Amino acid sequence: MTTPLERVAADLARHGITGAVRELPQDVPTAAAAAEALGCEVGAIANSLVFNADGAPLLVLTSGAHKVDTKRVARLIGAAKVRRADPEFVFEATGQRVGGVAPTGHPAPIRTVVDAWLGKYDEVWAAAGLAHTVYPTTLDELVRVTGGTVAEVGD
């Protein structure tokens, strides 16, 4: 059996992503905690947030500086309702626990929307499957790895 971190690392390697996974000394379950630990702006943290979109999982990779506008996202994807998923729904969809959800390494592909704001940074940081693991990436890599759609998702 593989761990969430091993699945993420294997998926990143499969996509040719070369940014090394970094293990931090403590969990960084929020964008603010991650930014402080990494010494970067909170906007350069790519939060992996899972939503329930009419019963199906939806991954929104948003800048840590934004709050996701669920009505905007629902219109964007053509869903009647988009709401934050509960921890069990997140785990079932991703195989990862809230606070460490990565953009990849899930049991099956998840429909993904990537916050255009992340393109303002040359480097962003995303979780790597556990609450104390992160890796450096870019907007373009996030789109390539997830097959996501770039959009304005928050304010």
C-alpha positions in Angstrom: 0.0 0.0 0.0 1.3 3.4 -0.9 1.0 6.6 1.1 -0.6 9.8 -0.2 2.8 11.4 -0.4 4.1 8.4 -2.5 1.1 8.6 -4.8 1.6 12.4 -5.3 5.4 12.0 -5.9 4.8 9.3 -8.5 2.1 11.3 -10.3 4.4 14.4 -10.3 7.2 12.3 -11.8 4.9 10.8 -14.4 4.1 14.3 -15.5 7.7 15.4 -15.6 7.4 17.8 -12.7 10.8 18.3 -11.2 10.1 20.5 -8.1 11.2 18.5 -5.1 8.7 17.7 -2.3 9.7 19.5 0.9 8.8 18.0 4.3 8.2 20.8 6.8 8.8 20.3 10.5 5.1 20.8 11.4 1.7 20.6 9.7 0.8 23.7 7.6 -3.0 23.1 7.1 -3.7 26.7 6.1 -2.3 29.0 3.5 -1.1 31.5 6.1 0.8 28.7 8.0 2.3 27.4 4.8 3.3 30.9 3.7 4.9 31.6 7.0 6.9 28.3 7.0 8.0 28.9 3.4 8.8 32.6 3.7 6.5 33.5 0.7 3.4 35.6 0.2 0.1 33.9 1.1 -1.1 34.5 -2.5 1.7 32.1 -3.7 0.1 29.2 -1.9 -2.1 27.0 -4.1 -4.8 25.8 -1.9 -6.4 22.5 -3.0 -10.0 22.9 -2.0 -12.5 20.1 -2.7 -16.2 21.0 -3.3 -19.3 19.0 -3.8 -20.7 20.1 -7.2 -24.2 18.5 -7.6 -22.8 15.4 -5.9 -19.5 15.2 -7.8 -16.1 16.2 -6.5 -14.7 19.4 -7.8 -11.1 20.5 -7.0 -10.5 24.2 -7.0 -6.8 25.3 -6.8 -7.0 28.8 -5.5 -4.5 31.4 -4.4 -4.2 31.5 -0.6 -5.1 35.2 -0.9 -8.6 34.3 -2.2 -11.9 33.0 -0.9 -13.7 30.9 -3.5 -16.9 32.4 -4.8 -19.0 29.2 -5.0 -21.8 30.8 -7.0 -19.3 32.0 -9.6 -17.7 28.6 -9.8 -21.2 26.9 -10.1 -22.0 29.2 -13.1 -18.6 28.5 -14.6 -19.0 24.7 -14.5 -22.7 24.6 -15.1 -23.6 23.2 -11.7 -26.8 24.0 -9.8 -24.9 24.1 -6.5 -21.3 24.0 -5.4 -20.6 23.7 -1.6 -17.5 22.9 0.5 -17.2 19.1 0.9 -17.0 17.5 4.3 -13.8 15.7 5.3 -15.1 12.2 4.4 -16.2 13.3 0.9 -12.7 14.9 0.4 -11.0 11.7 1.5 -13.2 9.5 -0.7 -12.5 11.7 -3.7 -8.7 12.3 -3.2 -7.4 9.6 -0.8 -5.9 12.5 1.1 -7.0 14.3 4.3 -8.1 17.9 4.6 -5.1 20.1 5.2 -2.8 18.1 2.9 -4.8 17.6 -0.3 -2.5 17.8 -3.3 -3.6 18.8 -6.9 -2.8 15.3 -8.0 -2.2 11.7 -6.7 -5.9 11.0 -6.4 -7.5 7.6 -7.1 -9.2 9.0 -10.2 -9.1 12.3 -12.0 -11.1 15.1 -10.5 -12.6 17.9 -12.4 -10.4 20.9 -11.6 -10.6 24.7 -11.8 -7.3 26.6 -11.3 -7.4 30.2 -10.0 -5.9 32.6 -12.7 -4.4 34.7 -9.8 -1.7 32.0 -9.3 -0.3 33.1 -12.7 1.0 36.3 -11.0 3.7 34.3 -9.3 6.7 32.6 -10.9 6.6 29.9 -8.3 3.6 28.7 -6.2 3.5 26.1 -3.5 1.0 23.2 -3.3 0.4 20.5 -0.8 1.9 17.1 -1.5 -0.6 14.7 0.1 0.1 15.3 3.8 -0.4 18.4 5.9 3.4 18.9 6.4 4.5 18.4 2.7 4.6 20.9 -0.1 6.2 21.2 -3.5 7.0 24.2 -5.8 5.1 24.5 -9.1 3.6 27.0 -11.5 0.2 27.8 -12.9 1.1 26.1 -16.1 2.2 22.9 -14.3 -0.9 22.8 -12.2 -3.1 23.0 -15.4 -1.0 20.4 -17.1 -1.0 17.9 -14.2 -4.7 18.3 -13.4 -6.2 19.0 -16.8 -7.8 21.9 -15.1 -9.5 25.0 -16.5 -8.0 28.5 -15.6 -10.6 30.9 -14.3 -11.2 33.7 -11.8 -12.6 31.8 -8.8 -12.6 34.2 -5.9 -12.2 37.6 -4.5 
